Amino acid sequence: MNLKMILVCTAILIANPLSARQKTDVIIMKNGDRITCEIKQLVSNTLYISVSYILGTLSVDWDRVDHLESQQLFLIKTQDGTVYTGTLSTPKTLSGRPLQIEVLETSDKKVTLEETQVVNATETSTHFWERLNAQIGTGFAYSKGNQSTQYNLNSSVEYPAERWSAGAGYNSNLTSNQGASNKTRNDVTLTAQRLLRWNNWYYAGLADFLQSTVQGIQIQTTLGGGVGRYLKNTGRTTFKVYGGFGWQRITYQQVFSPSPTQQVTSALFGTSLNLFRFDRTTLAVDATVLPALSQLGRVHFNLDTSYYVKLWGKLNWNFTVYGSWDNQPPPGFVGSDYGATSGISVKFGNR
């Protein structure tokens, strides 16, 4: 419980410095309206802005924007995998021609991009705390019939930079039923990614720590790394795959049956899919497969799927499906643990 409280407090503290930006950006719409605001993000053909006299974040149809000016730093990602850091503006274009975005980089170099080239543009800063993005969510269910109680807590923190990014996530589930022992599942994940010189190629590393009473796992440590590629990288869809090698150390609970700690060397394959739909819904799917090399025929599979629906501002309803499978667990142990949860989550930062 102490770890959960630390994660909650960390997310709240992160949110404080991110809300202090000055709202000095200017957007001019095609109908002549002029809006002074803070530009938060451009993604999925939607411009997210914050206005000082309106609560929450507003969504603006990017196709109706005629011109914008901002002195704030942004991370701009393009379809070919190139990333820029700089301030944004849109030069005047002739009628019927595609909108262009000018990026003035920190090195005073100006880059002009076609609107269709840009995957997303996210507000950033030279200060560490103002770069962080975070999310925290929770859900609760109760049934009187069998005195069943279930709750879940999830949180994540991400640090994006121009050529690399790092993140951490925590998911916890507790199920309590009358006449049965409590079932818990706790999962901590650390990830890092860095772009290579070749377009849309990257190398990545991960560390995962899993505890599951259903599978009798006291602690399962997974370390891995490899090389990946973005197969699709647009404002609405991001799809990437990666492959490499991994190592696992699994300590089982002795309450089930005597079982030694196992160490497994594996190949590592993973995929990540993100689908964005104008301002309202987001689908994120992450899956990893670890075929054992030191114990041929044994395979570990992990899945984490989340569907988000925007309710108001940065408040979302989410539905999550999670699971972990082992096709050759020790005798007497369960090979799978999976489930589904729903609840409310709130985002902090620039996401």
Secondary structure by P-SEA (a helix, b strand, c coil): caaaaaaaaaaaaaaaaaacccccbbbbcccccccbbbbcccccccccccccccccbbbbcccccccccccccccccccccccccbbbbbccccccccbbbbbbccccbbbbbccccccbbbbbcccccccccccccbbbbbbcccbbbbbbbbbbbbbbccccccbbbbbbbbbbbccccbbbbbbbbbbbbbbccccccccccbbbbbbbccccccbbbbbcbbbbbbccccccbbbbbbcccbbbbbbbbcccccccbbbbbbbbbbbbbbbbccccbbbbbbbbbbcccccccbbbbbbbbbbbbbcccccbbbbbbbbbbbccccccccccccbbbbbbbbbcccc
